[in-house]
């Protein structure tokens, strides 16, 4: 079968289209014919082996797929790796049935980023009704879902950060109450202005560097900043005395830990799929790339020129 494989770690140039053996299912596994594979910013860390979980070569990237089992069931699944391929062996226990009302594109674009957005708000930030929420990268896959879910959960004011007017307009269409240019010279002041001059309650942060610092400074007492990415590749150091002196909280989030709470995971998947099936939640698909163009997809997502969810189509 065809797959994108790395023989060495690196940037987009390290990803090669290769012919590899078909997957052999182990006990309790089933081979899924992949219709769509999700592309996530975290994949750009995986290919460089500089993310939270260390990788081994040779590596087929890809952490989420939608497709069909040999008996014709439409399913989706989160994976440790292997999604950038025509077929992948998946434990039967982690397969998620896809409702007829949900497309392959929506299913592949929903699981990882939808669960991330929901968990950031509900589990980590513990969002309360009426609170203000700042969403970084609000036109991206996770951000576009977080804007919608925050409104569904009763947020009082959702402030969307994005780098272009086109992206900010998308965030407004999805329900954001205010938008901010994420490249503003004084991001903290811009966030406060968007919230009527008041500090904010929750910040969903995935950039690091100065954007992290600005979001933290914009928090109200008892506000929570949830950090779940490092797009700038600029780590930040935090002093406990600064947190004590402001009564602010910084919370880390990694989706992998949700697998230790299977009941919460299943509830989240069911809630998200039902919302999409009822057209109460929109999965914004930015672009779908043929399998051989995975390198270009990574180049574009790293350059921040994309919006919504990026997908691979292994049938092309």
C-alpha positions in Angstrom: 0.0 0.0 0.0 1.0 3.7 -0.3 1.9 5.6 2.8 3.9 8.7 3.9 6.9 7.4 5.7 9.9 9.0 7.5 13.3 7.3 7.5 14.8 10.2 9.4 13.3 13.0 11.5 12.9 16.5 10.1 10.6 19.0 8.5 8.2 18.5 5.6 11.1 17.4 3.4 11.5 14.3 5.5 8.1 12.9 4.5 8.3 10.5 1.5 5.7 8.7 -0.4 6.5 5.0 -0.1 5.2 1.5 -0.9 5.0 -0.4 2.4 3.6 -3.8 3.4 -0.1 -3.9 4.1 -0.8 -3.8 7.9 -1.3 -7.2 9.6 -4.0 -7.0 12.3 -3.1 -8.4 15.7 -5.5 -9.8 18.2 -8.5 -7.6 18.7 -7.5 -5.4 15.7 -9.2 -4.6 12.4 -7.8 -3.1 9.2 -9.5 0.2 8.3 -9.5 1.4 4.7 -8.7 5.1 5.2 -11.0 7.5 3.5 -9.6 10.6 5.2 -6.7 11.2 7.6 -6.6 14.3 9.8 -3.6 16.7 9.7 -2.8 18.5 12.9 -0.2 21.1 13.9 1.1 18.6 16.4 2.1 16.4 13.4 4.8 18.9 12.5 6.3 18.3 16.0 6.0 14.5 15.5 8.0 14.5 12.3 10.8 16.4 14.0 10.5 14.2 17.1 10.3 17.2 19.4 6.8 16.6 20.8 5.8 15.2 24.2 5.9 11.6 23.1 9.1 10.3 21.5 8.8 8.6 18.1 10.7 5.7 16.5 11.8 5.3 12.9 10.6 4.3 10.4 7.5 6.3 11.1 4.1 6.8 9.4 2.6 9.9 10.9 -1.1 10.6 11.4 -3.2 10.4 14.6 -6.8 10.3 13.3 -8.6 8.6 10.5 -12.1 8.0 9.1 -12.8 5.0 6.8 -14.4 1.6 6.5 -13.8 -1.8 8.0 -13.8 -5.0 5.8 -17.4 -5.6 6.8 -18.5 -2.2 5.6 -18.9 -0.2 8.8 -18.1 3.5 8.7 -15.7 4.3 11.6 -13.3 6.8 12.9 -10.4 6.4 15.3 -7.6 8.2 17.2 -4.2 6.6 16.7 -0.7 6.8 18.1 0.6 6.9 14.5 0.0 5.4 11.1 -2.8 7.5 9.7 -1.1 8.9 6.6 -1.7 5.6 4.7 -4.2 3.8 2.6 -4.8 1.3 5.4 -4.1 1.0 9.1 -4.6 -1.7 11.7 -6.7 -0.3 14.6 -7.8 -1.9 17.9 -11.5 -2.7 17.6 -12.0 -1.2 21.1 -11.1 2.3 19.9 -13.2 2.4 16.8 -16.0 5.0 16.8 -19.1 4.4 14.7 -19.8 7.3 12.4 -23.5 8.3 11.9 -24.9 8.4 8.4 -25.4 12.2 8.8 -21.7 12.8 9.4 -19.3 12.7 6.4 -15.9 11.1 6.4 -14.4 14.6 6.2 -16.3 15.7 9.3 -15.5 12.6 11.2 -11.7 12.8 10.5 -11.8 16.5 11.3 -13.7 16.2 14.6 -12.2 13.5 16.8 -8.8 14.9 17.9 -9.5 18.6 17.6 -13.1 18.4 18.8 -12.1 16.4 21.9 -9.3 18.8 22.5 -11.6 21.8 22.3 -14.2 20.3 24.5 -11.7 19.1 27.1 -9.9 22.4 27.2 -13.2 24.1 28.1 -15.0 21.6 30.2 -12.2 19.6 32.0 -9.2 21.9 32.2 -10.7 25.4 32.3 -13.9 24.3 34.0 -15.7 27.1 32.1 -18.7 28.6 34.0 -21.7 30.2 32.5 -21.1 33.9 31.7 -17.3 33.8 31.8 -15.2 35.3 29.0 -13.0 33.1 26.9 -10.1 33.9 24.6 -9.4 31.4 21.8 -6.1 31.5 20.1 -5.8 30.4 16.4 -9.6 30.7 16.3 -9.8 29.9 12.6 -7.9 26.7 12.9 -9.3 23.2 13.4 -9.3 23.3 17.2 -10.0 27.0 17.6 -13.0 27.0 15.2 -14.6 24.2 17.3 -13.6 25.9 20.6 -15.4 29.1 19.6 -18.6 27.2 18.9 -18.4 25.0 21.9 -17.7 27.9 24.3 -20.9 29.5 23.1 -22.8 26.3 23.5 -21.4 26.0 27.1 -22.7 29.4 28.0 -19.6 31.6 27.7 -20.5 35.3 28.2 -18.0 36.6 25.7 -15.9 34.7 23.3 -12.8 36.6 22.0 -11.2 35.1 18.9 -7.6 35.6 18.0 -6.5 35.2 14.4 -3.9 36.6 12.1 -5.9 37.9 9.1 -9.3 39.6 8.6 -10.5 36.6 6.6 -9.8 34.3 9.5 -11.4 36.8 12.0 -14.5 37.0 9.8 -14.7 33.2 10.0 -14.5 33.3 13.8 -17.3 35.9 13.9 -19.5 33.7 11.7 -19.0 30.8 14.0 -20.2 32.9 17.0 -17.2 34.9 18.3 -18.4 38.1 20.0 -15.2 40.0 19.3 -12.0 39.4 17.4 -8.4 40.4 17.8 -5.4 40.5 15.4 -3.1 37.8 17.0 -0.1 39.8 15.6 -1.0 43.0 17.3 2.0 44.9 18.7 0.4 45.0 22.2 -1.6 41.8 22.4 -2.5 42.1 26.0 -4.1 45.6 25.5 -5.9 44.3 22.4 -7.5 41.4 24.4 -8.5 43.7 27.2 -10.1 46.2 24.8 -12.0 43.4 23.2 -13.4 42.5 26.6 -14.6 46.0 27.4 -11.4 46.9 29.2 -11.9 44.1 31.7 -9.5 41.1 32.3 -10.7 37.8 31.0 -11.6 34.5 32.7 -10.2 31.8 30.4 -7.5 31.8 27.7 -7.0 28.8 25.5 -3.3 29.1 24.5 -1.3 27.1 21.9 1.5 29.4 20.8 3.9 29.9 23.6 6.4 32.8 23.7 5.0 36.4 23.9 1.5 35.3 23.1 1.5 33.1 26.2 2.8 36.0 28.3 0.2 38.4 26.9 -2.6 36.0 27.6 -1.5 35.3 31.1 -1.2 39.1 31.8 -4.8 39.6 30.5 -6.3 37.1 33.0 -8.5 38.2 35.9 -7.9 36.9 39.4 -9.0 33.3 39.5 -8.7 33.2 35.7 -7.3 30.1 34.0 -4.9 29.9 31.1 -4.9 26.4 29.5 -1.8 25.7 27.4 -2.1 22.9 24.8 0.5 23.7 22.1 3.8 25.4 21.3 3.4 26.7 17.8 6.2 29.2 18.2 8.5 26.6 19.7 9.3 29.2 22.4 8.9 27.6 25.9 7.9 29.9 28.8 9.0 29.8 32.4 6.5 30.7 35.1 7.2 31.7 38.7 5.0 30.4 41.5 5.1 33.8 43.3 3.7 35.5 40.2 0.8 33.1 40.2 0.2 33.5 43.9 0.3 37.3 43.7 -2.4 37.4 40.9 -4.5 34.3 41.9 -4.1 33.1 38.3 -3.8 29.5 37.2 -1.8 27.9 34.3 -3.0 24.5 33.3 -1.4 22.1 30.9 -3.4 19.8 28.6 -2.4 16.8 26.5 -5.1 14.8 24.8 -3.3 11.5 25.5 -4.2 11.7 29.2 -7.9 11.7 28.2 -7.4 8.0 27.3 -7.1 7.4 31.0 -10.6 8.6 31.5 -12.5 6.4 29.0 -15.9 7.3 30.2 -15.2 11.0 29.7 -13.7 10.2 26.2 -16.7 8.2 25.1 -19.1 10.9 26.3 -17.2 13.6 24.5 -17.1 11.6 21.2 -20.9 10.9 21.4 -21.7 14.5 22.2 -19.6 15.9 19.4 -20.9 13.5 16.7 -24.5 14.1 17.8 -24.0 17.9 17.5 -22.5 17.6 14.0 -25.2 15.1 12.9 -27.8 17.7 14.1 -25.9 20.5 12.3 -25.5 22.2 15.6 -21.7 22.1 15.3 -19.7 22.9 12.1 -16.5 21.2 11.3 -14.7 23.8 9.1 -12.7 21.9 6.4 -9.9 24.1 5.1 -8.4 21.9 2.4 -8.0 18.2 1.5 -4.7 17.1 0.0 -4.0 14.0 -2.0 -1.7 11.6 -0.1 1.4 12.5 -2.1 1.0 16.1 -1.2 1.4 15.6 2.6 4.6 17.6 2.5 2.8 20.6 1.0 0.1 20.4 3.6 2.8 20.5 6.4 4.5 23.4 4.7 1.2 25.4 4.6 0.1 24.6 8.2 3.6 25.6 9.5 3.4 28.8 7.6 0.0 29.7 9.2 -1.6 30.2 5.8 -4.4 27.7 6.4 -7.8 27.8 8.1 -10.0 25.1 9.5 -9.1 21.4 9.4 -6.6 20.0 6.9 -7.1 16.5 5.6 -5.3 13.9 3.5 -7.2 11.8 1.0 -5.3 8.5 0.6 -7.6 7.4 -2.3 -5.9 10.1 -4.4 
